[in-house]
Amino acid sequence: MPLVNRCSPSSHLYAGKSADGSGGGTIEELREQIIAVALDRSFLLDPLPTDEFAFKRRVDAGQGRLTLIANEVARLAATILAEYSVAARKIKDTKNAPEATTDAAQQLARLMSKRLLASSPWGPLQHFARYQKAVTARLEKYHADPARDAARMSELRPLEQRYWRLVDLLPHAEARFYGLFSWGAEHGRTLGGASPRASWPQGA
């Protein structure tokens, strides 16, 4: 079965789309990203080879596991895109909650770049589906207590603004490092119960 067929190409067409409908991924871009991530995880993991013998050993080992890793990446992409589709549908179907749905749509857009596979480290990428499930869960619980959702948003906004101002001031490498924490914060901001501060990066 072709790798891209394991995913949800129709969902990827909407990943990275702007509000005016422009942009969005293509099936070919999805396929290229799956292959690129599989190659990286098969041959370019640290520590990199430092001599001819180590290089040959890495190539031999990578060739033996490339197909398995590519299938693993494709399965993960399929899961992420499936949860993205569910969350996007929930945002569209949730009525009489304009602030919550706008905030959820902005959160989903931050998570779902059309280059999400290529631009996201493998570790955090494992949690993308969980973050999207949290978006869906938040909206499912919204009408039970709209005031609570609004209070959490009010608590979060100043933290979020200060955090991204800090990231904007950092050199590129450091900004990318601190950006890793944003995914944890994105998930924490949608959970019921704990304060957003519980999952916000230290020092933000």
VEXDREN-2710 file (C-alpha; in Angstrom, 1 decimal):
% VEXDREN-2710
k/r/px/py/pz
1/MET/0.0/0.0/0.0
2/PRO/1.5/3.4/-0.9
3/LEU/2.6/5.4/2.2
4/VAL/0.3/8.3/1.5
5/ASN/-2.8/6.1/1.4
6/ARG/-2.2/5.2/5.0
7/CYS/-2.8/8.8/5.9
8/SER/-5.8/11.1/5.3
9/PRO/-4.8/13.1/2.2
10/SER/-8.1/15.0/2.2
11/SER/-7.3/16.3/5.8
12/HIS/-3.8/17.3/4.8
13/LEU/-5.3/19.5/2.1
14/TYR/-6.6/21.7/4.9
15/ALA/-3.6/21.7/7.2
16/GLY/-2.0/25.1/7.0
17/LYS/-4.9/26.7/5.2
18/SER/-5.4/30.4/6.0
19/ALA/-8.8/31.9/6.9
20/ASP/-9.4/33.0/3.3
21/GLY/-8.9/29.4/2.1
22/SER/-5.5/29.9/0.5
23/GLY/-2.6/27.6/1.2
24/GLY/-2.9/24.1/2.6
25/GLY/-0.9/21.0/2.0
26/THR/-0.8/18.7/-1.0
27/ILE/-0.7/15.0/-1.2
28/GLU/2.8/15.1/-2.8
29/GLU/4.1/17.3/0.1
30/LEU/2.7/14.8/2.6
31/ARG/4.5/12.0/0.8
32/GLU/7.7/13.9/0.6
33/GLN/7.6/14.7/4.3
34/ILE/7.0/11.1/5.3
35/ILE/9.9/10.0/3.2
36/ALA/12.2/12.8/4.6
37/VAL/11.4/12.0/8.2
38/ALA/11.9/8.2/7.6
39/LEU/15.3/8.9/6.0
40/ASP/16.3/11.1/8.8
41/ARG/15.3/8.6/11.5
42/SER/16.9/5.7/9.6
43/PHE/20.3/7.3/8.8
44/LEU/20.8/10.6/10.6
45/LEU/20.3/9.9/14.3
46/ASP/22.9/11.2/16.7
47/PRO/25.7/10.4/17.1
48/LEU/26.6/10.6/13.4
49/PRO/29.3/8.3/12.0
50/THR/32.8/9.7/12.3
51/ASP/34.7/7.1/10.1
52/GLU/34.2/5.0/7.1
53/PHE/33.4/1.8/9.0
54/ALA/30.8/3.5/11.1
55/PHE/29.3/5.1/8.0
56/LYS/28.9/1.8/6.3
57/ARG/27.4/0.2/9.4
58/ARG/24.9/3.1/9.6
59/VAL/23.9/2.7/5.9
60/ASP/23.5/-1.1/6.3
61/ALA/21.4/-0.7/9.4
62/GLY/19.3/2.1/7.9
63/GLN/18.5/0.2/4.8
64/GLY/17.3/-2.7/6.8
65/ARG/14.8/-0.6/8.8
66/LEU/13.8/2.2/6.4
67/THR/10.5/0.6/5.3
68/LEU/9.5/-0.1/8.8
69/ILE/10.2/3.4/9.9
70/ALA/8.5/4.9/6.9
71/ASN/5.4/2.9/7.8
72/GLU/5.6/4.1/11.4
73/VAL/5.8/7.7/10.2
74/ALA/2.9/7.2/7.9
75/ARG/0.8/5.7/10.7
76/LEU/1.6/8.6/13.0
77/ALA/0.7/11.1/10.2
78/ALA/-2.6/9.2/9.7
79/THR/-3.5/9.5/13.4
80/ILE/-2.6/13.2/13.6
81/LEU/-4.6/14.0/10.5
82/ALA/-7.6/12.0/11.7
83/GLU/-7.7/13.8/15.0
84/TYR/-7.2/17.1/13.1
85/SER/-10.3/16.4/11.0
86/VAL/-12.4/15.6/14.2
87/ALA/-11.2/18.8/15.9
88/ALA/-11.9/21.0/12.9
89/ARG/-15.4/19.5/12.5
90/LYS/-16.1/20.1/16.2
91/ILE/-15.0/23.7/15.9
92/LYS/-17.3/24.1/12.9
93/ASP/-20.3/22.4/14.6
94/THR/-20.1/24.1/18.0
95/LYS/-22.7/26.9/18.1
96/ASN/-23.1/29.9/20.4
97/ALA/-19.5/29.9/21.5
98/PRO/-17.7/32.4/19.3
99/GLU/-14.8/33.2/21.6
100/ALA/-14.1/29.6/22.4
101/THR/-14.3/28.4/18.8
102/THR/-12.1/31.2/17.6
103/ASP/-9.5/30.5/20.2
104/ALA/-9.7/26.7/19.4
105/ALA/-9.3/27.4/15.7
106/GLN/-6.3/29.6/16.3
107/GLN/-4.8/26.8/18.5
108/LEU/-5.4/24.2/15.9
109/ALA/-3.8/26.4/13.2
110/ARG/-0.7/26.9/15.3
111/LEU/-0.4/23.1/15.7
112/MET/-1.2/22.1/12.1
113/SER/1.3/23.7/9.7
114/LYS/1.2/22.0/6.4
115/ARG/4.9/21.2/7.1
116/LEU/4.2/19.7/10.5
117/LEU/6.0/16.4/9.9
118/ALA/9.2/18.1/8.5
119/SER/9.3/21.0/10.9
120/SER/8.5/19.2/14.2
121/PRO/10.9/17.1/16.3
122/TRP/10.0/13.5/16.5
123/GLY/9.4/13.4/20.2
124/PRO/6.8/16.2/20.4
125/LEU/5.2/15.0/17.2
126/GLN/4.1/11.9/19.1
127/HIS/1.7/14.1/21.2
128/PHE/0.1/16.1/18.4
129/ALA/-3.0/13.8/18.2
130/ARG/-3.4/14.2/22.0
131/TYR/-3.3/18.0/21.7
132/GLN/-6.0/17.8/19.0
133/LYS/-8.2/15.5/21.1
134/ALA/-7.9/18.1/23.9
135/VAL/-9.3/20.8/21.5
136/THR/-12.3/18.5/20.8
137/ALA/-12.8/17.7/24.5
138/ARG/-12.7/21.4/25.5
139/LEU/-15.5/22.2/23.1
140/GLU/-17.5/19.1/24.1
141/LYS/-17.4/20.5/27.7
142/TYR/-17.9/24.1/26.8
143/HIS/-21.7/24.5/27.2
144/ALA/-21.6/22.7/30.6
145/ASP/-19.7/25.7/32.1
146/PRO/-19.0/28.6/29.6
147/ALA/-17.9/30.9/32.5
148/ARG/-15.2/28.5/33.5
149/ASP/-13.9/28.3/29.9
150/ALA/-13.9/32.1/29.7
151/ALA/-12.1/32.4/33.0
152/ARG/-9.4/30.0/31.9
153/MET/-8.9/32.0/28.6
154/SER/-8.6/35.2/30.6
155/GLU/-5.9/33.6/32.8
156/LEU/-4.0/32.2/29.9
157/ARG/-3.9/35.3/27.6
158/PRO/-1.3/37.3/29.5
159/LEU/0.9/34.3/30.0
160/GLU/0.7/33.4/26.3
161/GLN/1.5/37.0/25.2
162/ARG/4.5/37.3/27.5
163/TYR/5.8/33.9/26.3
164/TRP/5.7/34.7/22.6
165/ARG/7.2/38.1/23.2
166/LEU/10.1/36.3/24.9
167/VAL/10.5/33.8/22.0
168/ASP/10.5/36.7/19.5
169/LEU/13.5/38.2/21.3
170/LEU/15.6/35.1/21.3
171/PRO/18.2/33.9/18.7
172/HIS/16.7/31.4/16.2
173/ALA/18.2/28.3/17.9
174/GLU/17.0/29.3/21.3
175/ALA/13.6/30.3/20.0
176/ARG/13.2/26.9/18.4
177/PHE/14.2/25.2/21.7
178/TYR/11.7/27.2/23.7
179/GLY/9.1/26.6/21.0
180/LEU/9.2/22.9/22.1
181/PHE/7.5/24.0/25.3
182/SER/4.7/25.6/23.5
183/TRP/3.2/22.3/22.5
184/GLY/2.9/21.3/26.2
185/ALA/1.3/24.6/26.9
186/GLU/-1.1/24.2/24.0
187/HIS/-2.2/20.9/25.5
188/GLY/-2.4/22.2/29.0
189/ARG/-4.5/25.2/28.0
190/THR/-7.3/22.9/26.8
191/LEU/-7.5/20.5/29.8
192/GLY/-10.2/20.7/32.3
193/GLY/-9.3/21.0/36.0
194/ALA/-5.7/22.3/36.3
195/SER/-4.8/25.9/35.9
196/PRO/-3.0/26.8/32.7
197/ARG/-0.1/27.8/34.9
198/ALA/0.4/24.1/35.8
199/SER/1.7/23.3/32.3
200/TRP/3.2/26.6/31.3
201/PRO/7.0/26.8/30.7
202/GLN/8.9/27.8/33.7
203/GLY/9.9/31.5/33.6
204/ALA/7.3/32.5/31.1
END
